[in-house]
């Protein structure tokens, strides 16, 4: 029986790197002994971030056959990957190969590991999860694999939960969403686009994966919601934006809607109207430049037609909301009865207003 609690993060990309930093900064509060992270390829361009994560207190691990290559560029792995997996209480996969890793490796460790977590692209990895939306659906006796939904699905889902379902779980007649996505992350050199690019509706019922994943998320609570999403990309690196339209059964008012927004600490409001100004606030005041709120709503964009049709815009704190749910799921796996208290240190990274 392991006496210490170790967490292993696979990948050091746009989600993995800040997640490692955040887990390391609050590991004592979470009851974690070591936060370990795995990197597959020794690259000089990544050496600086690996060194800084180690300086912060994270422990670097690598595949046995790559140790010599890492040492050649001045990086010294502390453990072999196989040993770190064997010794991990929670494994968080932040790569686009979560399902492949599950079949190749993770299934071997189900008796020794409390929870495996994958990110939004890995549909089918496990139970869908978004912090504060379906925590009640998590079952420590059943859930070994959890998929943290994508950043836009987080945003879409908290809008549905807070504005569509606050006045009754049967209150939402229809939710339609247009995900206006940034082209690529600031850290990425490829896949930028020269002009706006429209996306396909690949799913006949849900349109894009955003509504599909949100439907599966709420399905864990026994809800069958009428959701549909579209997606397009803009030639910007700043932030995603979502345009939403909710048809509600019960008549409401803008004042009541704003009250629901203000009562949810996972939602930030703003008087800003540009992605760059919201992004800049996160860069200056967030953790690793991330806003951990699940959405940022410019409340003056809200419009209510005939008391039943609510329309508005919101900004998606990409990575931030996924990081929040990854930390919350980790805390839940390590201490299901007290995880709500253990994650309270995250409160300082939330904002009422951006």
C-alpha positions as CSV (number, residue, x, y, z in Angstrom):
1,X,0.0,0.0,0.0
2,X,1.4,3.4,-1.0
3,X,1.8,5.8,1.8
4,X,2.5,8.9,-0.3
5,X,0.3,10.4,-3.0
6,X,1.9,11.1,-6.4
7,X,0.3,12.7,-9.5
8,X,1.8,12.2,-12.9
9,X,1.1,14.6,-15.8
10,X,1.7,13.4,-19.3
11,X,2.6,16.2,-21.7
12,X,3.9,19.8,-21.3
13,X,1.8,21.6,-23.9
14,X,-0.8,24.4,-23.6
15,X,-2.7,22.5,-20.8
16,X,0.0,20.3,-19.3
17,X,2.6,23.1,-18.6
18,X,0.3,25.4,-16.5
19,X,-1.4,22.4,-14.9
20,X,2.0,21.1,-13.7
21,X,2.8,24.5,-12.3
22,X,-0.6,24.9,-10.6
23,X,-0.5,21.4,-9.0
24,X,3.0,22.1,-7.8
25,X,2.0,25.4,-6.2
26,X,-0.8,23.9,-4.1
27,X,0.4,20.3,-3.7
28,X,0.5,20.6,0.1
29,X,-3.1,21.7,0.2
30,X,-4.1,18.9,-2.1
31,X,-2.2,16.3,0.0
32,X,0.2,15.5,-2.9
33,X,3.7,14.2,-2.2
34,X,5.2,14.7,-5.7
35,X,3.9,16.2,-8.9
36,X,5.7,14.4,-11.7
37,X,5.6,15.2,-15.4
38,X,6.5,13.2,-18.4
39,X,8.1,14.5,-21.6
40,X,8.7,12.3,-24.5
41,X,11.0,14.2,-26.9
42,X,14.3,16.0,-25.9
43,X,14.1,19.4,-27.6
44,X,16.3,22.4,-27.0
45,X,13.3,24.6,-27.5
46,X,11.6,23.0,-24.6
47,X,14.6,22.8,-22.3
48,X,13.9,26.1,-20.6
49,X,10.4,25.2,-19.5
50,X,11.4,21.8,-18.2
51,X,14.1,23.4,-16.1
52,X,11.7,26.0,-14.7
53,X,9.1,23.4,-13.8
54,X,11.8,21.5,-12.0
55,X,12.8,24.7,-10.3
56,X,9.2,25.2,-9.1
57,X,9.3,21.7,-7.5
58,X,7.9,19.4,-10.1
59,X,9.7,16.1,-10.8
60,X,10.8,15.3,-14.4
61,X,10.4,11.7,-15.7
62,X,11.1,10.2,-19.1
63,X,11.1,6.9,-21.0
64,X,14.1,4.7,-20.1
65,X,15.5,4.8,-23.7
66,X,15.4,8.6,-23.7
67,X,17.3,9.4,-20.5
68,X,20.7,9.6,-22.3
69,X,19.3,11.9,-25.0
70,X,17.8,14.2,-22.3
71,X,21.1,14.3,-20.4
72,X,22.9,15.3,-23.6
73,X,20.9,18.6,-23.6
74,X,21.4,19.1,-19.8
75,X,18.1,17.6,-18.5
76,X,18.2,14.9,-15.9
77,X,15.1,12.7,-15.5
78,X,14.5,11.6,-11.9
79,X,12.5,8.5,-12.8
80,X,11.6,6.2,-15.6
81,X,8.1,6.6,-17.0
82,X,7.1,3.0,-16.2
83,X,8.1,3.4,-12.5
84,X,6.3,6.8,-12.3
85,X,3.1,5.2,-13.8
86,X,3.3,2.3,-11.3
87,X,3.6,4.8,-8.4
88,X,1.0,7.3,-9.5
89,X,-2.3,7.8,-7.7
90,X,-3.6,10.0,-10.5
91,X,-2.4,10.2,-14.1
92,X,-3.5,13.2,-16.1
93,X,-3.0,12.9,-19.9
94,X,-2.6,16.3,-21.6
95,X,-1.8,14.9,-25.0
96,X,-4.0,14.2,-28.0
97,X,-3.2,10.5,-27.6
98,X,-5.2,9.7,-24.4
99,X,-7.3,6.9,-25.8
100,X,-4.2,5.3,-27.4
101,X,-2.3,5.6,-24.1
102,X,-5.3,4.0,-22.3
103,X,-5.2,0.9,-24.5
104,X,-1.4,0.7,-24.5
105,X,-0.5,1.5,-20.9
106,X,-3.2,2.9,-18.5
107,X,-5.4,-0.3,-18.5
108,X,-2.4,-2.1,-17.0
109,X,-2.5,0.2,-13.9
110,X,-6.2,0.3,-13.0
111,X,-5.7,-1.7,-9.8
112,X,-3.0,0.6,-8.6
113,X,-4.2,4.0,-9.8
114,X,-7.2,5.9,-8.4
115,X,-8.0,7.9,-11.5
116,X,-6.9,8.5,-15.1
117,X,-7.8,11.9,-16.6
118,X,-7.8,12.9,-20.3
119,X,-8.6,16.1,-22.0
120,X,-11.4,17.3,-24.3
121,X,-10.2,15.8,-27.6
122,X,-10.3,12.2,-26.3
123,X,-14.0,11.3,-26.7
124,X,-14.8,7.9,-25.2
125,X,-11.9,7.9,-22.7
126,X,-14.2,8.0,-19.7
127,X,-17.0,9.9,-17.9
128,X,-17.4,13.5,-19.1
129,X,-16.6,16.0,-16.3
130,X,-16.7,19.8,-15.8
131,X,-16.1,21.2,-12.4
132,X,-19.3,22.5,-10.7
133,X,-21.6,21.1,-13.4
134,X,-21.7,17.3,-12.8
135,X,-19.6,16.7,-9.7
136,X,-22.6,14.7,-8.3
137,X,-22.2,12.2,-11.1
138,X,-18.7,11.1,-10.0
139,X,-18.6,7.8,-8.3
140,X,-15.3,6.7,-6.6
141,X,-16.5,3.0,-6.8
142,X,-17.0,3.2,-10.6
143,X,-15.1,6.0,-12.2
144,X,-11.5,5.1,-13.0
145,X,-11.4,7.1,-16.3
146,X,-12.6,10.7,-16.6
147,X,-12.6,13.0,-19.7
148,X,-12.4,16.7,-18.8
149,X,-14.4,18.3,-21.5
150,X,-12.9,20.9,-23.9
151,X,-12.6,24.6,-23.1
152,X,-15.6,25.6,-25.3
153,X,-17.7,22.7,-24.0
154,X,-16.9,24.0,-20.5
155,X,-18.2,27.4,-21.5
156,X,-21.2,26.1,-23.3
157,X,-22.1,23.8,-20.3
158,X,-21.8,26.5,-17.6
159,X,-24.1,28.7,-19.7
160,X,-26.6,25.9,-20.0
161,X,-26.3,25.0,-16.3
162,X,-26.5,28.6,-14.9
163,X,-28.8,30.3,-17.4
164,X,-30.8,27.5,-18.9
165,X,-31.4,25.2,-15.9
166,X,-31.4,27.5,-12.9
167,X,-35.2,27.9,-12.9
168,X,-35.8,24.2,-13.3
169,X,-34.1,21.2,-15.0
170,X,-36.9,21.1,-17.5
171,X,-36.6,24.8,-18.3
172,X,-34.4,24.7,-21.4
173,X,-36.3,24.0,-24.6
174,X,-33.3,24.6,-26.9
175,X,-29.8,25.8,-26.8
176,X,-27.9,26.9,-29.9
177,X,-24.3,27.9,-29.9
178,X,-21.7,29.3,-32.4
179,X,-18.2,28.7,-31.2
180,X,-16.0,31.4,-32.8
181,X,-12.6,29.9,-32.2
182,X,-9.1,31.4,-32.2
183,X,-6.9,29.8,-34.8
184,X,-4.1,28.5,-32.6
185,X,-2.5,29.1,-29.2
186,X,0.2,31.7,-28.7
187,X,2.6,28.9,-28.0
188,X,2.0,27.2,-31.3
189,X,3.8,28.0,-34.5
190,X,1.6,26.0,-36.9
191,X,-2.0,25.9,-38.0
192,X,-2.6,29.7,-38.1
193,X,-5.0,30.7,-40.8
194,X,-5.1,33.7,-43.1
195,X,-8.8,34.4,-42.9
196,X,-12.0,33.3,-41.2
197,X,-12.7,29.6,-41.7
198,X,-16.1,28.0,-41.3
199,X,-16.5,24.5,-39.9
200,X,-18.6,21.5,-40.9
201,X,-21.6,20.1,-39.0
202,X,-20.3,16.6,-38.8
203,X,-23.0,15.4,-36.3
204,X,-26.5,15.3,-37.6
205,X,-28.0,15.8,-34.1
206,X,-25.5,18.1,-32.4
207,X,-23.7,19.8,-35.2
208,X,-20.2,19.9,-33.7
209,X,-18.5,18.0,-30.9
210,X,-19.1,20.9,-28.4
211,X,-22.9,20.3,-28.1
212,X,-22.4,16.5,-28.4
213,X,-20.0,16.5,-25.5
214,X,-22.2,18.8,-23.4
215,X,-25.1,16.5,-24.0
216,X,-23.0,13.6,-22.7
217,X,-21.9,15.7,-19.7
218,X,-25.5,16.4,-18.7
219,X,-26.5,12.9,-19.5
220,X,-24.4,11.8,-16.5
221,X,-27.1,13.7,-14.5
222,X,-30.0,12.0,-16.3
223,X,-30.8,15.0,-18.5
224,X,-31.5,14.8,-22.2
225,X,-31.0,18.3,-23.5
226,X,-31.7,19.8,-26.9
227,X,-28.4,21.3,-27.9
228,X,-26.8,22.2,-31.2
229,X,-23.5,23.9,-32.0
230,X,-21.6,25.4,-34.9
231,X,-17.9,26.3,-35.1
232,X,-15.7,28.6,-37.1
233,X,-12.1,29.9,-36.7
234,X,-10.8,33.4,-36.9
235,X,-7.3,34.5,-37.8
236,X,-6.4,35.5,-34.2
237,X,-4.5,33.9,-31.4
238,X,-6.3,35.5,-28.5
239,X,-9.5,33.8,-27.3
240,X,-12.5,31.8,-28.3
241,X,-15.9,33.5,-28.2
242,X,-19.3,31.8,-28.1
243,X,-22.5,33.3,-29.3
244,X,-25.4,31.6,-27.5
245,X,-29.2,31.5,-27.8
246,X,-31.4,29.8,-25.2
247,X,-35.1,29.2,-25.5
248,X,-36.6,29.0,-22.0
249,X,-40.0,27.6,-21.0
250,X,-40.5,30.0,-18.1
251,X,-40.5,33.7,-18.5
252,X,-37.6,35.6,-17.0
253,X,-35.9,39.0,-16.9
254,X,-32.5,40.3,-17.6
255,X,-32.2,41.3,-13.9
256,X,-32.9,37.7,-12.9
257,X,-30.4,36.3,-15.5
258,X,-27.7,38.7,-14.2
259,X,-28.5,37.5,-10.7
260,X,-27.9,33.9,-11.7
261,X,-24.6,34.9,-13.3
262,X,-23.4,36.8,-10.3
263,X,-24.2,33.9,-7.9
264,X,-21.9,31.6,-9.8
265,X,-18.2,32.2,-8.9
266,X,-17.1,30.2,-11.9
267,X,-18.5,32.9,-14.1
268,X,-16.8,36.3,-14.5
269,X,-18.5,39.4,-15.9
270,X,-16.8,42.1,-17.9
271,X,-17.5,45.5,-19.5
272,X,-14.8,44.7,-22.1
273,X,-15.9,43.8,-25.6
274,X,-12.6,42.6,-27.2
275,X,-10.8,39.3,-26.9
276,X,-7.4,41.0,-26.6
277,X,-8.5,43.1,-23.6
278,X,-9.9,40.1,-21.8
279,X,-6.8,38.0,-22.7
280,X,-4.6,40.8,-21.5
281,X,-6.3,40.8,-18.1
282,X,-5.6,37.1,-17.8
283,X,-2.0,37.5,-18.8
284,X,-1.5,40.2,-16.1
285,X,-3.6,38.7,-13.3
286,X,-4.2,35.0,-13.9
287,X,-2.1,32.0,-13.0
288,X,0.4,31.3,-15.8
289,X,-1.7,33.9,-17.6
290,X,-4.8,31.8,-17.3
291,X,-8.3,32.9,-16.1
292,X,-9.6,29.9,-14.3
293,X,-13.3,31.0,-14.5
294,X,-15.2,28.8,-17.0
295,X,-16.6,31.8,-18.9
296,X,-16.4,35.6,-19.1
297,X,-19.7,37.3,-20.0
298,X,-20.0,40.9,-21.2
299,X,-23.4,41.4,-19.5
300,X,-24.4,44.2,-21.8
301,X,-24.5,41.8,-24.7
302,X,-27.4,39.9,-23.1
303,X,-30.7,40.3,-24.9
304,X,-34.1,38.8,-23.9
305,X,-36.8,38.5,-26.4
306,X,-40.4,38.0,-25.2
307,X,-39.1,36.9,-21.8
308,X,-38.1,33.5,-23.2
309,X,-35.3,33.8,-25.7
310,X,-32.0,34.7,-24.2
311,X,-29.1,35.7,-26.5
312,X,-25.6,36.8,-25.7
313,X,-21.8,36.5,-26.2
314,X,-19.2,35.1,-23.8
315,X,-15.4,34.7,-23.9
316,X,-13.8,31.2,-23.3
317,X,-10.8,31.2,-21.0
318,X,-9.3,28.3,-23.0
319,X,-7.0,26.0,-20.9
320,X,-8.0,27.8,-17.7
321,X,-11.4,26.1,-17.3
322,X,-9.9,22.7,-18.3
323,X,-7.1,23.1,-15.8
324,X,-9.6,23.9,-13.1
325,X,-11.5,20.7,-13.8
326,X,-8.3,18.7,-14.0
327,X,-7.2,19.9,-10.6
328,X,-10.7,19.3,-9.1
329,X,-10.9,15.8,-10.5
330,X,-7.4,15.1,-9.1
331,X,-8.5,16.4,-5.6
332,X,-11.7,14.3,-5.8
333,X,-9.7,11.1,-6.6
334,X,-7.3,11.7,-3.7
335,X,-9.9,12.7,-1.1
336,X,-13.5,12.3,-2.3
337,X,-15.0,13.4,1.0
338,X,-13.0,16.6,1.5
339,X,-12.0,17.6,-2.1
340,X,-14.3,20.7,-2.0
341,X,-12.3,22.1,0.9
342,X,-8.9,21.0,-0.6
343,X,-9.4,23.0,-3.8
344,X,-10.4,26.3,-2.0
345,X,-6.9,27.7,-2.6
346,X,-7.9,28.0,-6.2
347,X,-10.3,30.8,-5.2
348,X,-7.6,33.4,-5.5
349,X,-7.3,32.6,-9.2
350,X,-11.0,33.3,-9.8
351,X,-12.4,36.7,-10.7
352,X,-15.8,38.3,-10.2
353,X,-15.0,40.8,-12.9
354,X,-12.5,40.9,-15.7
